[in-house]
């Protein structure tokens, strides 16, 4: 199971001025090593120059040996200087250019893939204060510049990113048995990132490099003018800027030798857990791309996006994994050589949430899935291509999916070999590791082009998920009017409407006094029977 490398690396960098410091440099360094080892990293030091008032460490290397499907990671810190300030606090500074490399050899391949990155944080410092049992660490980085590239001999994929005005505060409380709890918060004024990728075009690489054999070649008068094979490249460039980044969160680390890096399930069962959230202000980005096609021409594209704000949150514990995020007031634009018109759209809100169990249990555990797309609008060029006569309503569209339920997880999700092979069941199929037991449709709603749908209901499942029990109810509006409009537009022939109208008559009935408003009630009963509005259909 791959570790969250980006999160781990950022934590290591920001925590390089002590993540779990004490009141003397020697104790700071010891607690720092303990912290990293608890996370699953091995710590090596090239040299150490220590006194009562300061410790200077050079060539500090933190490594992780990857499992079968996880990459190796090496973080090198040229120098760490820990100094007693004299007022009961410790000042820690990382000097020199840090390097981070992550690599793995995919199964069936001989070459490693991954990335290497250098990081500079001039003027960084961490001031640690408090007691060994309750420490506070205040981090300052005027700038953090990262520059990296993929470990690829054929393609160039350099990435640069700069964080400015980075500040943060972390509080760590350690119990007598070694267990710890942490809270943190931080911010950055802005993030700017650029990526420039280029490499040999697949179209150019696949093109024949030599002329066909003379015995097989067509006559000169019949031979087409084929473009000569060249070493042309495909290119991609992108930039992104984010203002006003903030983050906060908390975590717990249990006592003992178990660590999340190498034994994630055992660590979770022992009490490891944490959650973190990120918020962004105004966000914008743009890209350009150019690729060579099989006929020798180039396909050029470009695009941009903006958003007023955004959020991202992640949480993990023995109770489950949660992942959610969203954007507000977003717009997107895209053009390409092969596109008949530009694609541009916007949305007032776009958010999602996923929550699921990750530790196996013989008891049912909750899960949830939410997706909301609100205020979706399309550019006039799209509408002109789809509906030049403006027959369809162009009001903002929306989609809401809000589900929750319970399931039985029979295998640990965080184990490296998930899902594990299991014996086939009575029907000859291998049981799924995540087996649903109940499902509540809190809301399933769609509002677009003058038609609406709104469904809700609840189902329960036994050993056979294909035979649920429960009821789903819903209302539909504007369906008949939409079908008539599509016929008038010539999109759907009149004779092809008989099937859809028969299906609607089977599953839905008109609301009294409003023939264009439909309602339905689908009931699932014992033995696999299904009833629609009281009539058995299966």
DOMITI-352685 format. One line per field, with one value per residue (C-alpha): residue in one letter; x negated, y negated, z negated; residue number from 1. Coordinates in nm, 3 decimals. Layout:
DOMITI-352685
type	c(A:...)
c1	c(X:...)
c2	c(Y:...)
c3	c(Z:...)
seq	c(NUM:...)
***
This chain:
DOMITI-352685
type	c(X:X:X:X:X:X:X:X:X:X:X:X:X:X:X:X:X:X:X:X:X:X:X:X:X:X:X:X:X:X:X:X:X:X:X:X:X:X:X:X:X:X:X:X:X:X:X:X:X:X:X:X:X:X:X:X:X:X:X:X:X:X:X:X:X:X:X:X:X:X:X:X:X:X:X:X:X:X:X:X:X:X:X:X:X:X:X:X:X:X:X:X:X:X:X:X:X:X:X:X:X:X:X:X:X:X:X:X:X:X:X:X:X:X:X:X:X:X:X:X:X:X:X:X:X:X:X:X:X:X:X:X:X:X:X:X:X:X:X:X:X:X:X:X:X:X:X:X:X:X:X:X:X:X:X:X:X:X:X:X:X:X:X:X:X:X:X:X:X:X:X:X:X:X:X:X:X:X:X:X:X:X:X:X:X:X:X:X:X:X:X:X:X:X:X:X:X:X:X:X:X:X:X:X:X:X:X:X:X:X:X:X:X:X:X:X:X:X:X:X:X:X:X:X:X:X:X:X:X:X:X:X:X:X:X:X:X:X:X:X:X:X:X:X:X:X:X:X:X:X:X:X:X:X:X:X:X:X:X:X:X:X:X:X:X:X:X:X:X:X:X:X:X:X:X:X:X:X:X:X:X:X:X:X:X:X:X:X:X:X:X:X:X:X:X:X:X:X:X:X:X:X:X:X:X:X:X:X:X:X:X:X:X:X:X:X:X:X:X:X:X:X:X:X:X:X:X:X:X:X:X:X:X:X:X:X:X:X:X:X:X:X:X:X:X:X:X:X:X:X:X:X:X:X:X:X:X:X:X:X:X:X:X:X:X:X:X:X:X:X:X:X:X:X:X:X:X:X:X:X:X:X:X:X:X:X:X:X:X:X:X:X:X:X:X:X:X:X:X:X:X:X:X:X:X:X:X:X:X:X:X:X:X:X:X:X:X:X:X:X:X:X:X:X:X:X:X:X:X:X:X:X:X:X:X:X:X:X:X:X:X:X:X:X:X:X:X:X:X:X:X:X:X:X:X:X:X:X:X:X:X:X:X:X:X:X:X:X:X:X:X:X:X:X:X:X:X:X:X:X:X:X:X:X:X:X:X:X:X:X:X:X:X:X:X:X:X:X:X:X:X:X:X:X:X:X:X:X:X:X:X:X:X:X:X:X:X:X:X:X:X:X:X:X:X:X:X:X:X:X:X:X:X:X:X:X:X:X)
c1	c(0.000:-0.154:-0.227:-0.101:-0.446:-0.356:-0.207:-0.495:-0.757:-0.591:-0.562:-0.931:-1.033:-0.817:-0.917:-1.288:-1.307:-1.196:-0.862:-0.872:-1.126:-1.224:-1.407:-1.767:-1.929:-2.023:-1.668:-1.535:-1.742:-1.653:-1.281:-1.311:-1.468:-1.203:-0.930:-1.064:-1.126:-0.769:-0.656:-0.857:-1.171:-1.530:-1.761:-2.131:-2.371:-2.695:-2.852:-2.747:-2.913:-2.747:-2.782:-2.550:-2.426:-2.412:-2.417:-2.522:-2.421:-2.543:-2.421:-2.106:-1.939:-1.589:-1.497:-1.202:-1.246:-0.938:-0.730:-0.634:-0.409:-0.540:-0.828:-1.152:-1.203:-1.521:-1.518:-1.857:-1.907:-2.258:-2.262:-2.045:-2.160:-1.979:-2.067:-1.954:-1.830:-1.876:-1.517:-1.413:-1.346:-1.535:-1.593:-1.635:-1.745:-1.783:-2.075:-2.160:-1.960:-1.743:-1.683:-1.399:-1.393:-1.122:-1.151:-1.004:-1.047:-0.706:-0.631:-0.761:-0.990:-1.363:-1.375:-1.276:-1.012:-0.965:-1.090:-1.372:-1.332:-1.546:-1.411:-1.542:-1.406:-1.633:-1.566:-1.374:-1.357:-1.155:-1.125:-1.024:-0.898:-0.716:-0.790:-0.883:-0.522:-0.358:-0.559:-0.474:-0.673:-0.644:-0.773:-0.867:-0.974:-0.987:-1.002:-1.007:-1.115:-1.086:-1.232:-1.199:-1.181:-1.067:-1.323:-1.284:-1.565:-1.332:-1.107:-1.178:-0.921:-1.060:-0.840:-0.900:-0.684:-0.727:-0.546:-0.579:-0.508:-0.489:-0.411:-0.281:-0.234:-0.230:-0.153:-0.262:-0.153:-0.336:-0.205:-0.420:-0.387:-0.512:-0.177:-0.135:0.128:0.064:0.251:0.127:0.224:0.042:0.074:-0.107:-0.052:-0.067:-0.169:-0.301:-0.385:-0.499:-0.545:-0.706:-0.700:-0.849:-0.952:-0.968:-0.629:-0.472:-0.357:-0.712:-0.856:-0.611:-0.671:-0.885:-1.248:-1.340:-1.176:-0.984:-1.163:-1.188:-1.014:-0.710:-0.709:-0.433:-0.509:-0.630:-0.313:-0.103:-0.308:-0.161:-0.375:-0.449:-0.604:-0.960:-1.010:-1.143:-1.245:-0.964:-0.844:-0.519:-0.515:-0.308:-0.327:-0.111:-0.104:0.107:0.138:0.319:0.363:0.422:0.356:0.443:0.426:0.514:0.552:0.470:0.333:0.261:-0.031:-0.003:-0.276:-0.486:-0.694:-0.417:-0.425:-0.186:-0.451:-0.518:-0.211:0.080:0.363:0.195:0.119:0.480:0.605:0.362:0.501:0.311:0.522:0.543:0.727:0.623:0.797:0.673:0.843:0.751:0.838:0.845:0.705:0.617:0.427:0.356:0.193:0.080:0.008:-0.117:-0.125:-0.221:0.053:0.015:0.056:-0.228:-0.015:-0.011:0.276:0.247:0.464:0.482:0.703:0.750:0.950:1.034:1.205:1.293:1.209:1.152:1.122:0.971:0.991:0.859:0.912:0.802:0.853:0.970:1.324:1.256:1.113:1.273:1.181:1.368:1.320:1.480:1.453:1.676:1.741:1.527:1.487:1.308:1.207:1.061:0.970:0.798:0.713:0.956:1.247:1.522:1.577:1.426:1.552:1.628:1.841:1.878:2.034:2.130:2.027:1.860:1.792:1.756:1.718:1.622:1.618:1.553:1.429:1.067:1.023:1.190:1.461:1.743:1.967:2.133:1.953:2.079:1.994:2.106:2.079:2.176:2.135:2.283:2.259:2.466:2.523:2.366:2.368:2.244:2.089:2.305:2.080:2.174:2.542:2.523:2.377:2.625:2.938:2.909:3.284:3.275:3.554:3.414:3.415:3.067:3.113:2.821:2.824:2.757:2.682:2.688:2.593:2.614:2.586:2.501:2.524:2.346:2.121:1.924:1.550:1.394:1.033:0.812:0.812:0.465:0.292:0.042:0.214:0.571:0.792:0.671:0.782:1.077:1.262:1.561:1.906:2.199:2.268:1.908:1.809:1.554:1.721:1.650:1.435:1.685:2.036:2.330:2.578:2.791:2.822:3.005:3.062:3.088:3.109:3.057:3.160:3.108:3.228:3.130:3.278:3.622:3.652:3.616:3.577:3.574:3.536:3.500:3.536:3.380:3.271:3.132:2.923:2.875:2.612:2.725:2.686:2.887:3.207:3.249:3.549:3.693:3.853:3.742:3.975:3.933:4.086:4.012:4.101:4.087:4.001:4.283:4.212:3.842:3.923:4.157:3.887:3.628:3.870:3.928:3.551:3.512:3.286:3.525:3.764:4.129:4.157:3.876:4.067:4.303:4.049:3.954:4.319:4.413:4.132:4.251:4.607:4.475:4.263:4.437:4.783:4.902:4.963:5.332:5.393:5.044:4.996:4.636:4.544:4.478:4.427:4.306:4.271:4.044:4.066:3.826:3.976:3.873:3.768:3.650:3.998:4.014:4.330:4.375:4.664:4.821:4.791:4.549:4.291:4.060)
c2	c(0.000:-0.329:-0.573:-0.932:-1.047:-1.408:-1.446:-1.265:-1.468:-1.800:-1.695:-1.606:-1.937:-2.154:-1.943:-1.949:-2.226:-1.989:-1.823:-1.693:-1.920:-1.948:-2.220:-2.118:-2.050:-1.693:-1.609:-1.781:-1.563:-1.245:-1.318:-1.408:-1.071:-0.891:-1.073:-0.983:-0.620:-0.596:-0.712:-0.431:-0.620:-0.513:-0.799:-0.819:-1.102:-1.174:-1.361:-1.520:-1.805:-1.841:-2.062:-2.153:-2.460:-2.339:-2.039:-2.055:-1.759:-1.715:-1.485:-1.371:-1.105:-0.969:-0.660:-0.433:-0.095:-0.032:0.280:0.471:0.198:-0.106:-0.330:-0.387:-0.738:-0.921:-1.268:-1.431:-1.735:-1.879:-2.041:-2.083:-2.321:-2.307:-2.588:-2.665:-3.024:-3.083:-3.152:-2.788:-2.753:-2.580:-2.728:-2.483:-2.572:-2.354:-2.470:-2.400:-2.250:-1.956:-1.670:-1.421:-1.118:-0.855:-0.559:-0.218:0.054:0.153:0.523:0.666:0.369:0.320:-0.060:-0.260:-0.531:-0.817:-1.169:-1.368:-1.710:-1.980:-2.217:-2.550:-2.728:-3.027:-3.198:-2.902:-2.850:-2.670:-2.798:-2.522:-2.599:-2.437:-2.118:-1.767:-1.661:-1.958:-2.132:-2.412:-2.467:-2.786:-2.747:-3.030:-3.001:-3.322:-3.108:-2.737:-2.665:-2.317:-2.206:-1.852:-1.624:-1.273:-0.990:-0.940:-0.918:-0.991:-1.268:-1.596:-1.679:-1.960:-2.106:-2.417:-2.546:-2.827:-2.883:-3.229:-3.355:-3.011:-3.009:-2.739:-2.626:-2.272:-2.147:-1.799:-1.627:-1.308:-1.058:-0.858:-0.544:-0.724:-0.784:-1.133:-1.370:-1.660:-1.964:-2.199:-2.500:-2.692:-2.923:-3.050:-3.374:-3.211:-2.909:-2.938:-2.627:-2.561:-2.237:-2.196:-1.851:-1.743:-1.417:-1.224:-1.209:-0.865:-0.941:-1.025:-0.726:-0.485:-0.621:-0.398:-0.508:-0.340:-0.319:-0.001:0.272:0.192:0.514:0.414:0.043:-0.094:-0.265:-0.620:-0.753:-0.567:-0.639:-0.900:-1.182:-1.045:-1.281:-1.199:-1.063:-1.330:-1.355:-1.599:-1.617:-1.646:-1.944:-2.048:-2.359:-2.453:-2.713:-2.737:-3.003:-2.977:-3.258:-3.242:-2.878:-2.761:-2.421:-2.271:-1.929:-1.687:-1.338:-1.062:-0.816:-0.512:-0.385:-0.086:0.025:0.039:-0.240:-0.341:-0.334:0.040:0.172:-0.057:0.170:0.261:-0.106:-0.204:0.070:-0.053:-0.408:-0.582:-0.843:-1.196:-1.448:-1.755:-2.023:-2.274:-2.590:-2.798:-3.148:-3.260:-2.986:-3.003:-2.797:-2.760:-2.512:-2.468:-2.140:-2.039:-1.681:-1.526:-1.323:-1.013:-1.212:-1.447:-1.745:-1.893:-1.906:-2.220:-2.285:-2.532:-2.592:-2.780:-2.759:-2.984:-2.939:-3.182:-2.936:-2.571:-2.316:-1.971:-1.750:-1.402:-1.190:-0.840:-0.622:-0.272:-0.405:-0.470:-0.691:-1.019:-1.239:-1.551:-1.877:-2.141:-2.457:-2.763:-2.996:-2.794:-2.852:-2.641:-2.714:-2.473:-2.502:-2.253:-2.216:-1.931:-2.085:-2.252:-2.516:-2.620:-2.446:-2.681:-2.622:-2.734:-2.623:-2.796:-2.495:-2.160:-1.939:-1.574:-1.352:-0.988:-0.798:-0.426:-0.160:-0.045:0.200:0.540:0.633:0.881:0.585:0.351:0.020:-0.307:-0.451:-0.765:-0.924:-1.280:-1.473:-1.816:-2.016:-2.333:-2.624:-2.460:-2.693:-2.630:-2.885:-3.021:-2.850:-2.509:-2.595:-2.726:-2.394:-2.181:-2.393:-2.671:-2.750:-2.792:-2.537:-2.406:-2.605:-2.728:-2.780:-2.669:-2.293:-2.100:-1.744:-1.609:-1.258:-1.198:-0.835:-0.667:-0.316:-0.031:0.244:0.544:0.515:0.861:0.760:0.478:0.206:0.077:0.415:0.429:0.730:0.593:0.746:1.091:1.397:1.577:1.896:1.866:1.866:2.097:1.906:1.958:1.592:1.468:1.260:0.887:0.762:0.476:0.618:0.373:0.424:0.109:-0.191:-0.517:-0.744:-1.075:-1.265:-1.186:-1.493:-1.631:-1.961:-2.030:-2.151:-2.197:-1.850:-1.749:-1.423:-1.375:-1.031:-0.906:-0.577:-0.306:0.052:0.338:0.628:0.982:1.227:1.173:0.803:0.861:0.906:0.594:0.511:0.162:-0.120:-0.404:-0.697:-0.977:-1.261:-1.376:-1.700:-1.824:-1.483:-1.479:-1.838:-1.759:-1.460:-1.673:-1.938:-1.681:-1.558:-1.916:-1.969:-1.655:-1.493:-1.202:-1.068:-1.064:-0.688:-0.620:-0.779:-0.486:-0.282:-0.559:-0.656:-0.293:-0.266:-0.584:-0.447:-0.127:-0.290:-0.626:-0.772:-1.131:-1.352:-1.439:-1.785:-1.809:-1.567:-1.677:-1.588:-1.216:-1.016:-0.665:-0.413:-0.114:0.155:0.449:0.746:1.089:1.340:1.078:0.944:0.582:0.369:0.035:-0.172:0.144:0.347:0.638:0.601:0.883)
c3	c(0.000:0.107:-0.169:-0.131:-0.017:0.051:-0.296:-0.464:-0.280:-0.365:-0.729:-0.735:-0.578:-0.799:-1.098:-1.025:-1.284:-1.563:-1.529:-1.887:-2.055:-2.421:-2.614:-2.537:-2.198:-2.292:-2.396:-2.086:-1.857:-2.044:-2.033:-1.666:-1.587:-1.794:-1.605:-1.261:-1.357:-1.487:-1.143:-0.980:-0.871:-0.934:-1.040:-0.953:-1.043:-0.864:-1.156:-1.485:-1.674:-2.016:-2.321:-2.606:-2.418:-2.057:-1.826:-1.462:-1.246:-0.889:-0.611:-0.789:-0.573:-0.630:-0.430:-0.375:-0.209:0.001:-0.012:0.301:0.437:0.248:0.356:0.172:0.038:-0.062:-0.221:-0.276:-0.501:-0.459:-0.804:-1.110:-1.384:-1.719:-1.963:-2.316:-2.303:-2.675:-2.772:-2.796:-2.423:-2.143:-1.798:-1.509:-1.155:-0.846:-0.633:-0.272:0.012:-0.087:0.158:0.183:0.409:0.446:0.679:0.746:1.008:1.150:1.171:1.497:1.564:1.518:1.487:1.182:1.201:0.960:0.903:0.750:0.592:0.432:0.167:0.040:-0.267:-0.340:-0.671:-0.816:-1.190:-1.452:-1.809:-2.053:-2.402:-2.693:-2.878:-2.760:-2.817:-2.641:-2.369:-2.128:-1.809:-1.601:-1.245:-1.007:-0.643:-0.437:-0.123:-0.042:0.315:0.462:0.794:0.924:1.221:1.306:1.311:1.685:1.943:2.236:2.113:1.939:1.669:1.452:1.179:0.972:0.687:0.437:0.110:-0.044:-0.394:-0.556:-0.930:-1.156:-1.513:-1.650:-1.998:-2.107:-2.427:-2.529:-2.783:-3.023:-2.809:-2.497:-2.327:-2.187:-2.055:-1.821:-1.696:-1.428:-1.223:-0.955:-0.660:-0.352:-0.166:0.176:0.382:0.736:0.939:1.293:1.484:1.826:1.981:2.312:2.471:2.797:2.961:2.972:3.325:3.433:3.246:3.409:3.759:3.986:3.991:4.319:4.658:4.747:4.934:5.305:5.403:5.197:5.278:5.503:5.831:5.799:5.960:5.703:5.389:5.153:5.020:4.671:4.417:4.319:3.969:3.734:3.371:3.292:2.935:2.747:2.511:2.210:1.992:1.695:1.419:1.105:0.838:0.505:0.253:-0.121:-0.205:-0.554:-0.720:-1.054:-1.206:-1.485:-1.529:-1.776:-1.787:-2.015:-2.242:-2.142:-1.848:-1.587:-1.329:-1.054:-0.782:-0.794:-0.981:-0.899:-1.012:-1.341:-1.407:-1.343:-1.574:-1.842:-1.822:-1.541:-1.366:-1.246:-1.036:-0.845:-0.644:-0.388:-0.266:0.037:0.149:0.511:0.736:1.104:1.356:1.725:1.960:2.321:2.497:2.840:2.967:3.298:3.467:3.682:4.005:3.917:3.816:3.467:3.223:3.010:2.708:2.424:2.125:1.803:1.482:1.189:0.853:0.577:0.297:0.224:-0.056:-0.105:-0.413:-0.493:-0.803:-0.900:-1.209:-1.295:-1.241:-0.873:-0.602:-0.493:-0.198:-0.093:0.089:0.302:0.510:0.533:0.827:1.066:1.441:1.702:2.062:2.317:2.686:2.917:3.283:3.338:3.146:3.350:3.079:2.744:2.432:2.146:1.839:1.482:1.155:0.835:0.629:0.690:0.386:0.289:-0.017:-0.056:-0.387:-0.415:-0.661:-0.633:-0.924:-0.882:-1.130:-1.170:-1.256:-1.005:-0.953:-0.803:-0.461:-0.279:0.066:0.154:0.478:0.549:0.871:0.836:1.072:1.378:1.680:2.035:2.269:2.553:2.810:2.667:2.661:3.018:3.133:2.937:2.962:3.222:3.206:2.825:2.781:2.453:2.128:2.042:1.670:1.449:1.394:1.075:0.964:0.608:0.495:0.120:0.006:-0.322:-0.458:-0.631:-0.495:-0.612:-0.542:-0.545:-0.460:-0.588:-0.324:-0.418:-0.383:-0.093:0.067:0.051:0.184:0.090:0.292:0.133:0.203:0.441:0.284:0.363:0.685:0.806:0.761:0.507:0.232:0.244:-0.046:-0.099:-0.127:-0.158:-0.439:-0.413:-0.182:-0.243:0.056:-0.127:0.200:0.565:0.762:1.111:1.256:1.618:1.952:1.802:1.644:1.281:1.090:0.713:0.552:0.195:0.016:-0.196:-0.122:-0.330:-0.199:-0.317:-0.203:0.158:0.253:0.572:0.364:0.150:-0.066:-0.089:0.101:0.331:0.398:0.645:0.842:1.196:1.366:1.724:1.873:2.127:2.225:2.272:2.495:2.709:2.742:2.850:3.119:3.240:3.256:3.467:3.209:3.144:3.411:3.306:3.362:3.112:2.823:2.778:2.580:2.332:2.278:2.210:1.957:1.783:1.774:1.615:1.346:1.284:1.269:1.327:1.028:1.005:1.149:1.299:1.591:1.651:1.292:1.235:0.920:0.855:0.575:0.633:0.364:0.327:0.145:0.022:0.286:0.534:0.618:0.739:0.738:0.914:0.780:0.639:0.960:0.970:1.250:1.140)
seq	c(1:2:3:4:5:6:7:8:9:10:11:12:13:14:15:16:17:18:19:20:21:22:23:24:25:26:27:28:29:30:31:32:33:34:35:36:37:38:39:40:41:42:43:44:45:46:47:48:49:50:51:52:53:54:55:56:57:58:59:60:61:62:63:64:65:66:67:68:69:70:71:72:73:74:75:76:77:78:79:80:81:82:83:84:85:86:87:88:89:90:91:92:93:94:95:96:97:98:99:100:101:102:103:104:105:106:107:108:109:110:111:112:113:114:115:116:117:118:119:120:121:122:123:124:125:126:127:128:129:130:131:132:133:134:135:136:137:138:139:140:141:142:143:144:145:146:147:148:149:150:151:152:153:154:155:156:157:158:159:160:161:162:163:164:165:166:167:168:169:170:171:172:173:174:175:176:177:178:179:180:181:182:183:184:185:186:187:188:189:190:191:192:193:194:195:196:197:198:199:200:201:202:203:204:205:206:207:208:209:210:211:212:213:214:215:216:217:218:219:220:221:222:223:224:225:226:227:228:229:230:231:232:233:234:235:236:237:238:239:240:241:242:243:244:245:246:247:248:249:250:251:252:253:254:255:256:257:258:259:260:261:262:263:264:265:266:267:268:269:270:271:272:273:274:275:276:277:278:279:280:281:282:283:284:285:286:287:288:289:290:291:292:293:294:295:296:297:298:299:300:301:302:303:304:305:306:307:308:309:310:311:312:313:314:315:316:317:318:319:320:321:322:323:324:325:326:327:328:329:330:331:332:333:334:335:336:337:338:339:340:341:342:343:344:345:346:347:348:349:350:351:352:353:354:355:356:357:358:359:360:361:362:363:364:365:366:367:368:369:370:371:372:373:374:375:376:377:378:379:380:381:382:383:384:385:386:387:388:389:390:391:392:393:394:395:396:397:398:399:400:401:402:403:404:405:406:407:408:409:410:411:412:413:414:415:416:417:418:419:420:421:422:423:424:425:426:427:428:429:430:431:432:433:434:435:436:437:438:439:440:441:442:443:444:445:446:447:448:449:450:451:452:453:454:455:456:457:458:459:460:461:462:463:464:465:466:467:468:469:470:471:472:473:474:475:476:477:478:479:480:481:482:483:484:485:486:487:488:489:490:491:492:493:494:495:496:497:498:499:500:501:502:503:504:505:506:507:508:509:510:511:512:513:514:515:516:517:518:519:520:521:522:523:524:525:526:527:528:529:530:531:532:533:534:535:536:537:538)
***
